[in-house]
């Protein structure tokens, strides 16, 4: 499976030209799975529901991506401001060759709590014979959600993101979210693909550094400019990572079970960081 993480700076405030850019990239990048950052349909640094309202969309907008997904038999994933049932959601769309689904961000960051309603469900799905899951940005900071996905058999976790420069930068050459991705991938023996945006909005500097981490915790990542990280996923690595010897198994060794509250994540199925 060939995965592309495409980071760019959306127009802010914006809408139509951002969708045009997303559709063009989704059509032209040669990959089985293409991931775009969080809220790239409209930009991020809105301060109120009234301000973002003109730049929101119903799920009907995703119909423009469906012919692309069908024609290339690929999966297109990215973030948009969803308008549904009188509420707004910070959502991730998943458009495949035969279906379209939406994940609504569960853990909201700062001004997102003023603008968006909270998502309540995880999203797993099968593509090319493998199970995938989706989170959005700040969701990655909560390991119980990653654990939930791993227990559901997810092999590749995709994370659209709008993560800005931290107040306290790391001294490792990686961003904090890169370390979170490494931790989730290594802890569960899965792949984690994080697609972060770039550019400036209202004083916030979005740092890019989109990354793909394999089940052994090895990371590939981009820099801080617009670009695409293309990677081949070798799912055969999962077996060795999950069962490194005859006595250990990452899927069964856990002794402290985590029960997620039904009010926040049923089992049925930003202000940006540092800004």
C-alpha positions as CSV (number, residue, x, y, z in Angstrom):
1,X,0.0,0.0,0.0
2,X,1.4,3.4,-1.1
3,X,0.6,6.2,1.3
4,X,1.0,10.0,0.6
5,X,1.0,12.6,3.3
6,X,0.4,16.0,1.5
7,X,1.1,19.1,3.6
8,X,0.2,22.5,2.4
9,X,-1.0,26.0,3.6
10,X,-4.7,26.5,2.9
11,X,-6.2,29.9,2.1
12,X,-7.5,31.6,5.2
13,X,-10.2,32.5,5.4
14,X,-11.2,30.3,2.4
15,X,-13.2,27.5,1.0
16,X,-13.7,26.9,-2.7
17,X,-10.1,27.3,-3.8
18,X,-9.0,25.1,-0.9
19,X,-11.3,22.3,-2.1
20,X,-10.1,22.8,-5.7
21,X,-6.5,22.4,-4.5
22,X,-7.4,19.3,-2.5
23,X,-9.2,17.7,-5.5
24,X,-6.3,18.5,-7.8
25,X,-3.8,16.9,-5.4
26,X,-6.0,13.9,-4.8
27,X,-6.3,13.3,-8.5
28,X,-2.6,13.8,-9.4
29,X,-0.6,12.2,-6.5
30,X,0.2,8.5,-7.3
31,X,-0.8,6.7,-4.1
32,X,-3.3,4.3,-2.8
33,X,-4.0,6.5,0.3
34,X,-3.7,10.3,0.2
35,X,-4.0,12.3,3.5
36,X,-4.4,16.0,3.9
37,X,-4.1,18.1,7.1
38,X,-6.8,19.2,9.5
39,X,-9.4,21.8,8.4
40,X,-7.5,22.5,5.1
41,X,-10.9,23.1,3.5
42,X,-11.1,26.5,5.3
43,X,-8.0,27.2,7.4
44,X,-7.8,27.0,11.2
45,X,-7.5,30.3,13.2
46,X,-11.2,31.2,13.5
47,X,-12.4,32.6,16.8
48,X,-16.1,32.0,16.7
49,X,-18.9,30.1,15.1
50,X,-20.1,33.2,13.4
51,X,-16.7,33.8,11.8
52,X,-16.2,30.2,10.5
53,X,-19.9,29.6,9.5
54,X,-19.5,30.9,5.8
55,X,-16.6,28.5,5.4
56,X,-18.3,25.3,6.6
57,X,-19.7,22.5,4.5
58,X,-22.3,19.7,4.6
59,X,-21.2,16.2,3.7
60,X,-22.5,16.9,0.2
61,X,-19.3,18.7,-0.6
62,X,-17.4,15.3,-0.5
63,X,-19.2,14.2,-3.6
64,X,-16.6,16.2,-5.6
65,X,-13.9,13.7,-4.3
66,X,-15.9,10.5,-4.8
67,X,-15.3,10.3,-8.7
68,X,-11.5,10.7,-8.0
69,X,-11.5,7.9,-5.4
70,X,-13.5,5.6,-7.7
71,X,-11.4,6.4,-10.8
72,X,-8.1,5.7,-9.1
73,X,-9.4,3.1,-6.6
74,X,-7.8,5.2,-3.8
75,X,-8.6,6.5,-0.4
76,X,-8.7,10.3,0.2
77,X,-8.6,11.5,3.8
78,X,-8.5,15.1,5.2
79,X,-10.0,17.7,7.5
80,X,-13.0,19.9,7.0
81,X,-15.4,22.1,9.0
82,X,-18.6,20.0,8.9
83,X,-22.1,21.5,9.3
84,X,-24.7,19.0,10.4
85,X,-27.9,19.1,12.4
86,X,-27.4,22.6,13.7
87,X,-23.9,21.9,14.9
88,X,-20.4,22.4,13.6
89,X,-17.8,19.6,13.8
90,X,-14.0,19.5,13.3
91,X,-14.2,16.5,11.0
92,X,-12.1,14.2,8.9
93,X,-13.5,12.8,5.7
94,X,-12.7,9.4,4.4
95,X,-13.6,9.0,0.8
96,X,-13.0,5.6,-0.8
97,X,-13.8,3.9,-4.1
98,X,-17.2,2.6,-2.9
99,X,-18.1,4.7,0.2
100,X,-17.7,7.9,2.1
101,X,-17.5,8.2,5.9
102,X,-16.7,11.0,8.4
103,X,-14.9,11.0,11.8
104,X,-15.6,13.9,14.2
105,X,-12.8,15.0,16.4
106,X,-13.2,13.8,19.9
107,X,-10.7,15.9,21.8
108,X,-11.1,19.6,21.1
109,X,-8.3,22.1,21.6
110,X,-8.9,25.6,23.0
111,X,-11.1,27.7,20.8
112,X,-12.3,24.6,19.1
113,X,-14.4,24.1,22.2
114,X,-16.1,27.4,21.5
115,X,-16.8,26.6,17.8
116,X,-17.3,22.9,17.5
117,X,-19.4,20.1,19.0
118,X,-17.5,17.1,20.4
119,X,-17.3,13.9,18.3
120,X,-18.4,10.7,20.1
121,X,-17.4,7.8,17.9
122,X,-14.2,6.1,16.7
123,X,-14.0,5.2,13.0
124,X,-12.4,2.0,11.7
125,X,-12.7,0.7,8.1
126,X,-11.1,-1.8,5.8
127,X,-9.2,-0.9,2.6
128,X,-7.2,-3.3,0.4
129,X,-7.6,-6.0,3.0
130,X,-6.2,-4.0,5.9
131,X,-7.9,-2.2,8.8
132,X,-7.4,1.6,9.2
133,X,-8.5,4.1,11.7
134,X,-8.7,7.9,11.9
135,X,-8.0,10.5,14.6
136,X,-7.6,14.3,14.3
137,X,-4.7,16.2,15.8
138,X,-5.1,16.6,19.6
139,X,-6.8,13.1,19.7
140,X,-3.3,11.7,19.3
141,X,-2.3,13.0,22.7
142,X,-4.7,10.6,24.4
143,X,-3.2,7.1,24.3
144,X,-6.5,5.4,25.3
145,X,-7.9,6.2,21.9
146,X,-4.9,4.6,20.2
147,X,-5.3,1.6,22.4
148,X,-8.9,1.3,21.5
149,X,-8.0,1.3,17.8
150,X,-5.3,-1.2,18.3
151,X,-7.7,-3.6,20.1
152,X,-10.1,-3.2,17.1
153,X,-7.4,-4.5,14.8
154,X,-6.3,-1.2,13.2
155,X,-3.0,-1.6,11.3
156,X,-2.6,2.0,10.0
157,X,-3.8,5.0,12.0
158,X,-4.2,8.2,9.9
159,X,-4.1,11.6,11.7
160,X,-4.9,14.9,9.9
161,X,-3.4,17.7,11.9
162,X,-3.0,21.5,12.4
163,X,-0.3,21.6,15.0
164,X,1.6,24.9,15.4
165,X,5.0,25.7,16.8
166,X,5.2,24.8,20.5
167,X,6.0,27.3,23.2
168,X,8.7,24.9,24.5
169,X,10.3,23.3,21.4
170,X,12.0,19.9,21.7
171,X,15.7,19.5,21.3
172,X,15.5,16.3,19.4
173,X,14.9,17.6,15.9
174,X,11.3,16.2,16.0
175,X,8.1,17.9,17.0
176,X,6.1,16.7,20.1
177,X,3.5,15.2,17.9
178,X,6.2,13.1,16.1
179,X,7.1,11.7,19.4
180,X,3.4,10.9,20.1
181,X,3.2,9.1,16.8
182,X,6.4,7.1,17.5
183,X,5.0,6.2,20.9
184,X,1.6,5.0,19.5
185,X,3.2,3.1,16.7
186,X,5.8,1.3,18.8
187,X,3.4,0.7,21.8
188,X,0.8,-1.0,19.6
189,X,2.9,-2.4,16.7
190,X,1.1,-0.4,14.0
191,X,1.8,2.3,11.4
192,X,0.9,5.9,12.3
193,X,0.7,8.5,9.6
194,X,0.4,12.1,10.7
195,X,-0.3,14.9,8.1
196,X,0.3,18.4,9.5
197,X,-0.2,21.6,7.7
198,X,2.3,24.5,7.1
199,X,2.0,28.3,6.8
200,X,1.0,31.2,9.1
201,X,-2.4,32.3,10.3
202,X,-3.0,35.2,12.8
203,X,0.5,34.8,14.3
204,X,0.4,31.0,14.5
205,X,3.2,29.2,12.6
206,X,2.2,25.7,11.5
207,X,5.3,23.6,11.5
208,X,4.6,20.8,8.9
209,X,6.9,17.8,9.7
210,X,4.3,15.3,8.5
211,X,5.5,11.8,9.4
212,X,5.0,8.1,8.9
213,X,6.1,5.8,11.7
214,X,6.4,2.1,11.3
215,X,5.5,-0.6,13.9
216,X,9.1,-0.6,15.2
217,X,9.0,3.1,15.9
218,X,11.1,4.2,12.9
219,X,10.0,7.5,11.5
220,X,10.1,9.2,8.1
221,X,9.2,12.9,8.1
222,X,9.0,16.0,6.0
223,X,10.4,19.5,6.7
224,X,8.4,22.7,7.2
225,X,7.6,23.5,3.6
226,X,4.7,22.4,1.4
227,X,5.3,18.9,0.0
228,X,4.4,15.2,0.0
229,X,5.8,12.3,1.9
230,X,5.4,9.1,-0.2
231,X,5.9,5.7,1.6
232,X,5.3,2.1,0.9
233,X,3.6,0.3,3.8
234,X,4.9,-3.2,4.6
235,X,2.2,-4.7,6.7
236,X,4.3,-7.8,7.2
237,X,6.3,-5.8,9.9
238,X,3.3,-5.9,12.2
239,X,3.6,-9.6,13.1
240,X,7.2,-9.3,14.3
241,X,6.5,-6.0,16.1
242,X,3.4,-7.3,17.9
243,X,5.0,-10.6,18.8
244,X,8.7,-9.9,19.2
245,X,9.4,-13.3,20.9
246,X,7.5,-16.5,21.8
247,X,6.5,-15.1,25.2
248,X,5.2,-11.6,24.4
249,X,2.2,-10.3,22.4
250,X,1.3,-6.6,22.3
251,X,-2.3,-7.5,21.6
252,X,-2.7,-9.6,24.8
253,X,0.0,-8.5,27.3
254,X,-2.0,-5.5,28.6
255,X,-3.1,-6.1,32.2
256,X,-4.8,-2.8,33.0
257,X,-7.9,-2.6,30.8
258,X,-9.1,0.9,29.7
259,X,-12.8,1.4,29.5
260,X,-13.8,4.5,27.6
261,X,-16.8,6.4,28.8
262,X,-19.8,5.9,26.6
263,X,-20.5,9.6,26.7
264,X,-17.2,10.4,25.0
265,X,-16.5,7.3,22.8
266,X,-19.0,4.5,22.4
267,X,-17.6,1.2,21.4
268,X,-20.2,0.8,18.6
269,X,-18.4,0.7,15.9
270,X,-7.2,25.1,17.4
271,X,-6.3,27.4,18.5
272,X,-3.4,25.2,17.4
273,X,-0.8,23.8,19.7
274,X,1.6,26.6,20.9
275,X,-0.3,29.4,19.1
